[in-house]
Amino acid sequence: MKRLFVINKFTPNEDDMETDLSMHTIQLRSYVGSDGLLHISLPDLQDTEVDIILVYQPAKPLVKTSSKRQWSPDFLSVFGAWEGEPLVRAVQEEASERESF
């Protein structure tokens, strides 16, 4: 499973690209495969040498959310726990006629 998320990217003005020798920062989350290779695409640069400083940190796994929503056990533990007077629902008025969309 390969993931690549560009989190922050700074690029110079196009007019400055040919003569710009300043450093540029790209912060990203990427996937390193079983071969141990990290692939980084730099579409703004072609046929040129670059100096690279790489500082890496293992990323925390992304939290997967379940597609099926469930009540929490804490919520279910209070089901039927009301000990006060019985709750009585007030009489509901008839719904008014509304305009259709």
Biopython code that builds the backbone (N, CA, C, O; Angstrom):
import numpy as np
from Bio.PDB.StructureBuilder import StructureBuilder

atoms = [
    (1, "MET", "N", (0.851, -1.172, 0.000)),
    (1, "MET", "CA", (0.000, 0.000, 0.000)),
    (1, "MET", "C", (0.895, 1.233, 0.000)),
    (1, "MET", "O", (1.660, 1.438, 0.942)),
    (2, "LYS", "N", (0.814, 2.038, -1.017)),
    (2, "LYS", "CA", (1.641, 3.229, -1.099)),
    (2, "LYS", "C", (0.797, 4.453, -0.806)),
    (2, "LYS", "O", (-0.288, 4.627, -1.360)),
    (3, "ARG", "N", (1.321, 5.314, 0.089)),
    (3, "ARG", "CA", (0.634, 6.562, 0.431)),
    (3, "ARG", "C", (1.612, 7.694, 0.196)),
    (3, "ARG", "O", (2.804, 7.564, 0.473)),
    (4, "LEU", "N", (1.115, 8.787, -0.307)),
    (4, "LEU", "CA", (1.945, 9.972, -0.448)),
    (4, "LEU", "C", (1.062, 11.177, -0.217)),
    (4, "LEU", "O", (0.123, 11.422, -0.974)),
    (5, "PHE", "N", (1.363, 11.938, 0.834)),
    (5, "PHE", "CA", (0.598, 13.117, 1.167)),
    (5, "PHE", "C", (1.548, 14.293, 1.208)),
    (5, "PHE", "O", (2.495, 14.286, 1.994)),
    (6, "VAL", "N", (1.325, 15.299, 0.388)),
    (6, "VAL", "CA", (2.134, 16.511, 0.480)),
    (6, "VAL", "C", (1.483, 17.374, 1.530)),
    (6, "VAL", "O", (0.330, 17.776, 1.376)),
    (7, "ILE", "N", (2.202, 17.665, 2.597)),
    (7, "ILE", "CA", (1.659, 18.438, 3.700)),
    (7, "ILE", "C", (1.980, 19.917, 3.534)),
    (7, "ILE", "O", (1.125, 20.768, 3.781)),
    (8, "ASN", "N", (3.182, 20.226, 3.127)),
    (8, "ASN", "CA", (3.593, 21.621, 3.003)),
    (8, "ASN", "C", (4.625, 21.695, 1.888)),
    (8, "ASN", "O", (5.563, 20.898, 1.855)),
    (9, "LYS", "N", (4.462, 22.635, 0.985)),
    (9, "LYS", "CA", (5.412, 22.759, -0.111)),
    (9, "LYS", "C", (5.656, 24.230, -0.397)),
    (9, "LYS", "O", (4.710, 25.001, -0.558)),
    (10, "PHE", "N", (6.923, 24.618, -0.462)),
    (10, "PHE", "CA", (7.285, 25.975, -0.817)),
    (10, "PHE", "C", (7.956, 25.930, -2.176)),
    (10, "PHE", "O", (8.924, 25.194, -2.367)),
    (11, "THR", "N", (7.457, 26.699, -3.111)),
    (11, "THR", "CA", (8.093, 26.761, -4.428)),
    (11, "THR", "C", (8.385, 28.210, -4.767)),
    (11, "THR", "O", (7.603, 29.095, -4.419)),
    (12, "PRO", "N", (9.492, 28.466, -5.438)),
    (12, "PRO", "CA", (9.829, 29.837, -5.807)),
    (12, "PRO", "C", (8.979, 30.330, -6.969)),
    (12, "PRO", "O", (8.280, 29.560, -7.627)),
    (13, "ASN", "N", (9.061, 31.625, -7.197)),
    (13, "ASN", "CA", (8.386, 32.250, -8.323)),
    (13, "ASN", "C", (8.969, 31.677, -9.614)),
    (13, "ASN", "O", (10.176, 31.446, -9.683)),
    (14, "GLU", "N", (8.142, 31.442, -10.645)),
    (14, "GLU", "CA", (8.624, 30.863, -11.906)),
    (14, "GLU", "C", (9.725, 31.695, -12.542)),
    (14, "GLU", "O", (10.618, 31.134, -13.176)),
    (15, "ASP", "N", (9.691, 33.021, -12.393)),
    (15, "ASP", "CA", (10.723, 33.876, -12.983)),
    (15, "ASP", "C", (12.081, 33.639, -12.328)),
    (15, "ASP", "O", (13.116, 33.874, -12.951)),
    (16, "ASP", "N", (12.087, 33.177, -11.076)),
    (16, "ASP", "CA", (13.323, 32.982, -10.337)),
    (16, "ASP", "C", (13.879, 31.563, -10.463)),
    (16, "ASP", "O", (14.974, 31.293, -9.969)),
    (17, "MET", "N", (13.152, 30.653, -11.111)),
    (17, "MET", "CA", (13.543, 29.243, -11.141)),
    (17, "MET", "C", (14.936, 29.014, -11.720)),
    (17, "MET", "O", (15.691, 28.206, -11.180)),
    (18, "GLU", "N", (15.297, 29.701, -12.801)),
    (18, "GLU", "CA", (16.572, 29.438, -13.454)),
    (18, "GLU", "C", (17.762, 29.901, -12.625)),
    (18, "GLU", "O", (18.814, 29.262, -12.649)),
    (19, "THR", "N", (17.614, 31.002, -11.891)),
    (19, "THR", "CA", (18.740, 31.563, -11.154)),
    (19, "THR", "C", (18.620, 31.373, -9.647)),
    (19, "THR", "O", (19.536, 31.737, -8.910)),
    (20, "ASP", "N", (17.527, 30.818, -9.183)),
    (20, "ASP", "CA", (17.296, 30.682, -7.747)),
    (20, "ASP", "C", (18.140, 29.550, -7.174)),
    (20, "ASP", "O", (17.968, 28.393, -7.556)),
    (21, "LEU", "N", (19.046, 29.877, -6.264)),
    (21, "LEU", "CA", (19.892, 28.878, -5.632)),
    (21, "LEU", "C", (19.561, 28.710, -4.154)),
    (21, "LEU", "O", (20.320, 28.076, -3.422)),
    (22, "SER", "N", (18.433, 29.271, -3.702)),
    (22, "SER", "CA", (18.063, 29.158, -2.294)),
    (22, "SER", "C", (17.461, 27.778, -2.025)),
    (22, "SER", "O", (17.077, 27.065, -2.952)),
    (23, "MET", "N", (17.387, 27.415, -0.749)),
    (23, "MET", "CA", (16.820, 26.127, -0.362)),
    (23, "MET", "C", (15.303, 26.195, -0.409)),
    (23, "MET", "O", (14.711, 27.249, -0.178)),
    (24, "HIS", "N", (14.690, 25.080, -0.705)),
    (24, "HIS", "CA", (13.235, 24.965, -0.738)),
    (24, "HIS", "C", (12.845, 23.794, 0.153)),
    (24, "HIS", "O", (13.544, 22.782, 0.205)),
    (25, "THR", "N", (11.738, 23.936, 0.845)),
    (25, "THR", "CA", (11.310, 22.924, 1.799)),
    (25, "THR", "C", (10.067, 22.212, 1.295)),
    (25, "THR", "O", (9.105, 22.846, 0.860)),
    (26, "ILE", "N", (10.098, 20.900, 1.357)),
    (26, "ILE", "CA", (8.929, 20.075, 1.064)),
    (26, "ILE", "C", (8.750, 19.157, 2.261)),
    (26, "ILE", "O", (9.658, 18.405, 2.614)),
    (27, "GLN", "N", (7.589, 19.219, 2.880)),
    (27, "GLN", "CA", (7.289, 18.333, 4.003)),
    (27, "GLN", "C", (6.212, 17.375, 3.517)),
    (27, "GLN", "O", (5.194, 17.817, 2.985)),
    (28, "LEU", "N", (6.416, 16.078, 3.689)),
    (28, "LEU", "CA", (5.444, 15.117, 3.179)),
    (28, "LEU", "C", (5.411, 13.870, 4.030)),
    (28, "LEU", "O", (6.297, 13.624, 4.847)),
    (29, "ARG", "N", (4.369, 13.089, 3.820)),
    (29, "ARG", "CA", (4.266, 11.749, 4.408)),
    (29, "ARG", "C", (4.297, 10.802, 3.228)),
    (29, "ARG", "O", (3.522, 10.948, 2.282)),
    (30, "SER", "N", (5.194, 9.830, 3.286)),
    (30, "SER", "CA", (5.353, 8.916, 2.171)),
    (30, "SER", "C", (5.494, 7.498, 2.689)),
    (30, "SER", "O", (5.630, 7.280, 3.893)),
    (31, "TYR", "N", (5.462, 6.545, 1.789)),
    (31, "TYR", "CA", (5.556, 5.128, 2.138)),
    (31, "TYR", "C", (6.881, 4.569, 1.651)),
    (31, "TYR", "O", (7.259, 4.777, 0.498)),
    (32, "VAL", "N", (7.584, 3.866, 2.515)),
    (32, "VAL", "CA", (8.817, 3.186, 2.148)),
    (32, "VAL", "C", (8.475, 1.707, 2.018)),
    (32, "VAL", "O", (8.050, 1.077, 2.986)),
    (33, "GLY", "N", (8.659, 1.159, 0.835)),
    (33, "GLY", "CA", (8.306, -0.229, 0.564)),
    (33, "GLY", "C", (9.273, -1.209, 1.193)),
    (33, "GLY", "O", (10.221, -0.809, 1.870)),
    (34, "SER", "N", (9.035, -2.499, 0.970)),
    (34, "SER", "CA", (9.881, -3.549, 1.536)),
    (34, "SER", "C", (11.297, -3.496, 0.976)),
    (34, "SER", "O", (12.213, -4.072, 1.560)),
    (35, "ASP", "N", (11.487, -2.808, -0.154)),
    (35, "ASP", "CA", (12.831, -2.660, -0.722)),
    (35, "ASP", "C", (13.635, -1.567, -0.026)),
    (35, "ASP", "O", (14.827, -1.411, -0.291)),
    (36, "GLY", "N", (12.983, -0.801, 0.873)),
    (36, "GLY", "CA", (13.667, 0.258, 1.608)),
    (36, "GLY", "C", (13.871, 1.532, 0.813)),
    (36, "GLY", "O", (14.590, 2.429, 1.252)),
    (37, "LEU", "N", (13.240, 1.622, -0.362)),
    (37, "LEU", "CA", (13.418, 2.808, -1.208)),
    (37, "LEU", "C", (12.314, 3.825, -0.977)),
    (37, "LEU", "O", (11.142, 3.472, -0.852)),
    (38, "LEU", "N", (12.699, 5.076, -0.925)),
    (38, "LEU", "CA", (11.776, 6.193, -0.818)),
    (38, "LEU", "C", (11.811, 6.934, -2.145)),
    (38, "LEU", "O", (12.883, 7.330, -2.603)),
    (39, "HIS", "N", (10.674, 7.124, -2.757)),
    (39, "HIS", "CA", (10.604, 7.813, -4.040)),
    (39, "HIS", "C", (10.018, 9.201, -3.824)),
    (39, "HIS", "O", (8.930, 9.338, -3.264)),
    (40, "ILE", "N", (10.729, 10.221, -4.262)),
    (40, "ILE", "CA", (10.278, 11.605, -4.139)),
    (40, "ILE", "C", (10.274, 12.223, -5.529)),
    (40, "ILE", "O", (11.294, 12.218, -6.218)),
    (41, "SER", "N", (9.148, 12.745, -5.933)),
    (41, "SER", "CA", (9.020, 13.378, -7.242)),
    (41, "SER", "C", (9.187, 14.889, -7.084)),
    (41, "SER", "O", (8.568, 15.506, -6.218)),
    (42, "LEU", "N", (10.028, 15.468, -7.929)),
    (42, "LEU", "CA", (10.223, 16.920, -7.944)),
    (42, "LEU", "C", (9.867, 17.423, -9.341)),
    (42, "LEU", "O", (10.757, 17.626, -10.167)),
    (43, "PRO", "N", (8.587, 17.624, -9.614)),
    (43, "PRO", "CA", (8.162, 17.984, -10.966)),
    (43, "PRO", "C", (8.667, 19.357, -11.428)),
    (43, "PRO", "O", (8.695, 19.631, -12.627)),
    (44, "ASP", "N", (9.063, 20.216, -10.489)),
    (44, "ASP", "CA", (9.557, 21.540, -10.869)),
    (44, "ASP", "C", (10.992, 21.494, -11.384)),
    (44, "ASP", "O", (11.477, 22.475, -11.947)),
    (45, "LEU", "N", (11.678, 20.364, -11.197)),
    (45, "LEU", "CA", (13.077, 20.250, -11.604)),
    (45, "LEU", "C", (13.244, 19.089, -12.585)),
    (45, "LEU", "O", (12.722, 17.997, -12.362)),
    (46, "GLN", "N", (13.967, 19.335, -13.660)),
    (46, "GLN", "CA", (14.310, 18.275, -14.598)),
    (46, "GLN", "C", (15.750, 18.471, -15.047)),
    (46, "GLN", "O", (16.217, 19.600, -15.196)),
    (47, "ASP", "N", (16.443, 17.367, -15.260)),
    (47, "ASP", "CA", (17.811, 17.382, -15.792)),
    (47, "ASP", "C", (18.731, 18.338, -15.031)),
    (47, "ASP", "O", (19.412, 19.163, -15.639)),
    (48, "THR", "N", (18.749, 18.226, -13.716)),
    (48, "THR", "CA", (19.626, 19.072, -12.905)),
    (48, "THR", "C", (20.055, 18.318, -11.656)),
    (48, "THR", "O", (19.356, 17.406, -11.213)),
    (49, "GLU", "N", (21.177, 18.681, -11.094)),
    (49, "GLU", "CA", (21.620, 18.098, -9.840)),
    (49, "GLU", "C", (21.076, 18.923, -8.684)),
    (49, "GLU", "O", (20.925, 20.140, -8.791)),
    (50, "VAL", "N", (20.783, 18.249, -7.581)),
    (50, "VAL", "CA", (20.296, 18.938, -6.385)),
    (50, "VAL", "C", (21.034, 18.393, -5.169)),
    (50, "VAL", "O", (21.432, 17.229, -5.145)),
    (51, "ASP", "N", (21.211, 19.226, -4.178)),
    (51, "ASP", "CA", (21.725, 18.794, -2.887)),
    (51, "ASP", "C", (20.524, 18.524, -2.001)),
    (51, "ASP", "O", (19.615, 19.351, -1.918)),
    (52, "ILE", "N", (20.509, 17.384, -1.341)),
    (52, "ILE", "CA", (19.354, 16.992, -0.533)),
    (52, "ILE", "C", (19.807, 16.682, 0.883)),
    (52, "ILE", "O", (20.805, 15.993, 1.091)),
    (53, "ILE", "N", (19.066, 17.197, 1.852)),
    (53, "ILE", "CA", (19.231, 16.843, 3.258)),
    (53, "ILE", "C", (17.947, 16.131, 3.646)),
    (53, "ILE", "O", (16.860, 16.689, 3.496)),
    (54, "LEU", "N", (18.056, 14.922, 4.136)),
    (54, "LEU", "CA", (16.880, 14.132, 4.480)),
    (54, "LEU", "C", (16.852, 13.893, 5.981)),
    (54, "LEU", "O", (17.781, 13.319, 6.549)),
    (55, "VAL", "N", (15.785, 14.334, 6.610)),
    (55, "VAL", "CA", (15.544, 14.067, 8.025)),
    (55, "VAL", "C", (14.230, 13.313, 8.065)),
    (55, "VAL", "O", (13.218, 13.826, 7.586)),
    (56, "TYR", "N", (14.215, 12.111, 8.623)),
    (56, "TYR", "CA", (12.972, 11.352, 8.612)),
    (56, "TYR", "C", (12.586, 10.899, 10.004)),
    (56, "TYR", "O", (13.417, 10.796, 10.906)),
    (57, "GLN", "N", (11.299, 10.633, 10.151)),
    (57, "GLN", "CA", (10.740, 10.156, 11.401)),
    (57, "GLN", "C", (9.633, 9.171, 11.050)),
    (57, "GLN", "O", (8.782, 9.484, 10.217)),
    (58, "PRO", "N", (9.622, 7.982, 11.666)),
    (58, "PRO", "CA", (8.521, 7.055, 11.395)),
    (58, "PRO", "C", (7.194, 7.716, 11.751)),
    (58, "PRO", "O", (7.061, 8.333, 12.807)),
    (59, "ALA", "N", (6.220, 7.580, 10.862)),
    (59, "ALA", "CA", (4.921, 8.226, 11.059)),
    (59, "ALA", "C", (4.007, 7.348, 11.900)),
    (59, "ALA", "O", (4.075, 6.120, 11.859)),
    (60, "LYS", "N", (3.154, 8.014, 12.659)),
    (60, "LYS", "CA", (2.129, 7.281, 13.389)),
    (60, "LYS", "C", (1.116, 6.786, 12.365)),
    (60, "LYS", "O", (0.818, 7.498, 11.406)),
    (61, "PRO", "N", (0.581, 5.578, 12.549)),
    (61, "PRO", "CA", (-0.394, 5.059, 11.577)),
    (61, "PRO", "C", (-1.622, 5.952, 11.513)),
    (61, "PRO", "O", (-2.055, 6.511, 12.520)),
    (62, "LEU", "N", (-2.172, 6.077, 10.319)),
    (62, "LEU", "CA", (-3.403, 6.832, 10.159)),
    (62, "LEU", "C", (-4.532, 6.063, 10.820)),
    (62, "LEU", "O", (-4.597, 4.837, 10.726)),
    (63, "VAL", "N", (-5.420, 6.782, 11.489)),
    (63, "VAL", "CA", (-6.530, 6.144, 12.197)),
    (63, "VAL", "C", (-7.609, 5.783, 11.189)),
    (63, "VAL", "O", (-8.123, 6.638, 10.467)),
    (64, "LYS", "N", (-7.941, 4.499, 11.155)),
    (64, "LYS", "CA", (-9.019, 4.058, 10.278)),
    (64, "LYS", "C", (-10.318, 4.118, 11.062)),
    (64, "LYS", "O", (-10.392, 3.651, 12.199)),
    (65, "THR", "N", (-11.338, 4.694, 10.449)),
    (65, "THR", "CA", (-12.639, 4.753, 11.107)),
    (65, "THR", "C", (-13.508, 3.637, 10.560)),
    (65, "THR", "O", (-13.488, 3.343, 9.365)),
    (66, "SER", "N", (-14.254, 3.036, 11.432)),
    (66, "SER", "CA", (-15.133, 1.956, 11.026)),
    (66, "SER", "C", (-16.290, 2.527, 10.224)),
    (66, "SER", "O", (-16.832, 3.578, 10.569)),
    (67, "SER", "N", (-16.669, 1.842, 9.158)),
    (67, "SER", "CA", (-17.802, 2.305, 8.355)),
    (67, "SER", "C", (-19.116, 2.042, 9.088)),
    (67, "SER", "O", (-20.131, 2.669, 8.787)),
    (68, "LYS", "N", (-19.099, 1.114, 10.052)),
    (68, "LYS", "CA", (-20.296, 0.810, 10.823)),
    (68, "LYS", "C", (-20.234, 1.576, 12.139)),
    (68, "LYS", "O", (-19.327, 1.363, 12.944)),
    (69, "ARG", "N", (-21.189, 2.459, 12.354)),
    (69, "ARG", "CA", (-21.206, 3.244, 13.584)),
    (69, "ARG", "C", (-21.903, 2.453, 14.674)),
    (69, "ARG", "O", (-22.902, 1.779, 14.419)),
    (70, "GLN", "N", (-21.378, 2.535, 15.889)),
    (70, "GLN", "CA", (-21.938, 1.786, 17.005)),
    (70, "GLN", "C", (-22.026, 2.690, 18.227)),
    (70, "GLN", "O", (-21.283, 3.663, 18.357)),
    (71, "TRP", "N", (-22.941, 2.351, 19.110)),
    (71, "TRP", "CA", (-23.043, 3.060, 20.375)),
    (71, "TRP", "C", (-21.875, 2.647, 21.249)),
    (71, "TRP", "O", (-21.449, 1.493, 21.226)),
    (72, "SER", "N", (-21.357, 3.597, 22.022)),
    (72, "SER", "CA", (-20.250, 3.272, 22.921)),
    (72, "SER", "C", (-20.781, 2.436, 24.093)),
    (72, "SER", "O", (-21.943, 2.580, 24.472)),
    (73, "PRO", "N", (-19.950, 1.573, 24.664)),
    (73, "PRO", "CA", (-20.379, 0.770, 25.826)),
    (73, "PRO", "C", (-20.799, 1.652, 26.999)),
    (73, "PRO", "O", (-21.706, 1.273, 27.740)),
    (74, "ASP", "N", (-20.172, 2.816, 27.196)),
    (74, "ASP", "CA", (-20.556, 3.718, 28.286)),
    (74, "ASP", "C", (-21.983, 4.222, 28.109)),
    (74, "ASP", "O", (-22.729, 4.340, 29.081)),
    (75, "PHE", "N", (-22.359, 4.516, 26.873)),
    (75, "PHE", "CA", (-23.725, 4.986, 26.611)),
    (75, "PHE", "C", (-24.727, 3.875, 26.903)),
    (75, "PHE", "O", (-25.758, 4.105, 27.535)),
    (76, "LEU", "N", (-24.414, 2.679, 26.441)),
    (76, "LEU", "CA", (-25.345, 1.566, 26.631)),
    (76, "LEU", "C", (-25.479, 1.165, 28.095)),
    (76, "LEU", "O", (-26.501, 0.597, 28.479)),
    (77, "SER", "N", (-24.483, 1.442, 28.913)),
    (77, "SER", "CA", (-24.547, 1.052, 30.323)),
    (77, "SER", "C", (-25.591, 1.861, 31.095)),
    (77, "SER", "O", (-26.019, 1.422, 32.163)),
    (78, "VAL", "N", (-26.011, 3.012, 30.601)),
    (78, "VAL", "CA", (-27.007, 3.821, 31.305)),
    (78, "VAL", "C", (-28.418, 3.588, 30.774)),
    (78, "VAL", "O", (-29.366, 4.204, 31.262)),
    (79, "PHE", "N", (-28.574, 2.718, 29.794)),
    (79, "PHE", "CA", (-29.897, 2.437, 29.236)),
    (79, "PHE", "C", (-30.802, 1.873, 30.326)),
    (79, "PHE", "O", (-30.468, 0.885, 30.979)),
    (80, "GLY", "N", (-31.967, 2.527, 30.513)),
    (80, "GLY", "CA", (-32.934, 2.076, 31.505)),
    (80, "GLY", "C", (-32.562, 2.403, 32.938)),
    (80, "GLY", "O", (-33.152, 1.845, 33.863)),
    (81, "ALA", "N", (-31.602, 3.290, 33.149)),
    (81, "ALA", "CA", (-31.132, 3.583, 34.505)),
    (81, "ALA", "C", (-31.892, 4.728, 35.176)),
    (81, "ALA", "O", (-31.596, 5.045, 36.329)),
    (82, "TRP", "N", (-32.860, 5.365, 34.503)),
    (82, "TRP", "CA", (-33.608, 6.478, 35.085)),
    (82, "TRP", "C", (-34.394, 5.987, 36.287)),
    (82, "TRP", "O", (-35.131, 5.005, 36.196)),
    (83, "GLU", "N", (-34.233, 6.686, 37.437)),
    (83, "GLU", "CA", (-34.900, 6.275, 38.670)),
    (83, "GLU", "C", (-35.862, 7.332, 39.184)),
    (83, "GLU", "O", (-36.411, 7.185, 40.275)),
    (84, "GLY", "N", (-36.077, 8.397, 38.415)),
    (84, "GLY", "CA", (-36.977, 9.453, 38.859)),
    (84, "GLY", "C", (-38.416, 9.165, 38.451)),
    (84, "GLY", "O", (-38.789, 8.023, 38.179)),
    (85, "GLU", "N", (-39.228, 10.251, 38.415)),
    (85, "GLU", "CA", (-40.624, 10.116, 38.011)),
    (85, "GLU", "C", (-40.687, 9.643, 36.564)),
    (85, "GLU", "O", (-39.793, 9.928, 35.767)),
    (86, "PRO", "N", (-41.758, 8.914, 36.233)),
    (86, "PRO", "CA", (-41.894, 8.457, 34.850)),
    (86, "PRO", "C", (-41.957, 9.657, 33.897)),
    (86, "PRO", "O", (-42.608, 10.660, 34.186)),
    (87, "LEU", "N", (-41.287, 9.537, 32.791)),
    (87, "LEU", "CA", (-41.299, 10.606, 31.795)),
    (87, "LEU", "C", (-42.562, 10.492, 30.961)),
    (87, "LEU", "O", (-42.932, 9.405, 30.516)),
    (88, "VAL", "N", (-43.231, 11.644, 30.750)),
    (88, "VAL", "CA", (-44.465, 11.669, 29.974)),
    (88, "VAL", "C", (-44.258, 12.606, 28.801)),
    (88, "VAL", "O", (-43.823, 13.744, 28.976)),
    (89, "ARG", "N", (-44.566, 12.134, 27.619)),
    (89, "ARG", "CA", (-44.420, 12.953, 26.413)),
    (89, "ARG", "C", (-45.649, 13.836, 26.257)),
    (89, "ARG", "O", (-46.784, 13.369, 26.352)),
    (90, "ALA", "N", (-45.400, 15.131, 26.014)),
    (90, "ALA", "CA", (-46.506, 16.070, 25.824)),
    (90, "ALA", "C", (-47.213, 15.769, 24.508)),
    (90, "ALA", "O", (-46.634, 15.180, 23.594)),
    (91, "VAL", "N", (-48.465, 16.182, 24.430)),
    (91, "VAL", "CA", (-49.234, 15.989, 23.202)),
    (91, "VAL", "C", (-48.612, 16.824, 22.096)),
    (91, "VAL", "O", (-48.289, 17.994, 22.301)),
    (92, "GLN", "N", (-48.445, 16.233, 20.939)),
    (92, "GLN", "CA", (-47.820, 16.912, 19.801)),
    (92, "GLN", "C", (-48.883, 17.628, 18.975)),
    (92, "GLN", "O", (-49.961, 17.093, 18.717)),
    (93, "GLU", "N", (-48.549, 18.862, 18.563)),
    (93, "GLU", "CA", (-49.453, 19.580, 17.687)),
    (93, "GLU", "C", (-49.338, 19.002, 16.286)),
    (93, "GLU", "O", (-48.354, 18.352, 15.932)),
    (94, "GLU", "N", (-50.382, 19.261, 15.500)),
    (94, "GLU", "CA", (-50.343, 18.769, 14.116)),
    (94, "GLU", "C", (-49.339, 19.595, 13.315)),
    (94, "GLU", "O", (-49.262, 20.811, 13.489)),
    (95, "ALA", "N", (-48.585, 18.961, 12.459)),
    (95, "ALA", "CA", (-47.556, 19.636, 11.674)),
    (95, "ALA", "C", (-48.199, 20.574, 10.656)),
    (95, "ALA", "O", (-49.210, 20.241, 10.038)),
    (96, "SER", "N", (-47.601, 21.746, 10.494)),
    (96, "SER", "CA", (-48.148, 22.720, 9.542)),
    (96, "SER", "C", (-47.734, 22.352, 8.120)),
    (96, "SER", "O", (-46.751, 21.641, 7.910)),
    (97, "GLU", "N", (-48.497, 22.846, 7.153)),
    (97, "GLU", "CA", (-48.208, 22.604, 5.731)),
    (97, "GLU", "C", (-47.000, 23.424, 5.337)),
    (97, "GLU", "O", (-46.948, 24.617, 5.634)),
    (98, "ARG", "N", (-46.027, 22.821, 4.677)),
    (98, "ARG", "CA", (-44.809, 23.544, 4.269)),
    (98, "ARG", "C", (-44.710, 23.582, 2.760)),
    (98, "ARG", "O", (-45.254, 22.731, 2.056)),
    (99, "GLU", "N", (-43.993, 24.600, 2.276)),
    (99, "GLU", "CA", (-43.765, 24.698, 0.845)),
    (99, "GLU", "C", (-42.817, 23.589, 0.390)),
    (99, "GLU", "O", (-41.900, 23.212, 1.120)),
    (100, "SER", "N", (-43.037, 23.078, -0.800)),
    (100, "SER", "CA", (-42.120, 22.047, -1.323)),
    (100, "SER", "C", (-40.917, 22.720, -1.974)),
    (100, "SER", "O", (-40.972, 23.894, -2.339)),
    (101, "PHE", "N", (-39.848, 21.976, -2.113)),
    (101, "PHE", "CA", (-38.623, 22.512, -2.698)),
    (101, "PHE", "C", (-38.721, 22.630, -4.185)),
    (101, "PHE", "O", (-37.770, 23.066, -4.834)),
]
sb = StructureBuilder()
sb.init_structure("model")
sb.init_model(0)
sb.init_chain("A")
sb.init_seg("    ")
for serial, (resi, resn, name, xyz) in enumerate(atoms, 1):
    if name == "N":
        sb.init_residue(resn, " ", resi, " ")
    sb.init_atom(name, np.array(xyz, "f"), 0.0, 1.0, " ", f" {name:<3s}", serial, name[0])
structure = sb.get_structure()
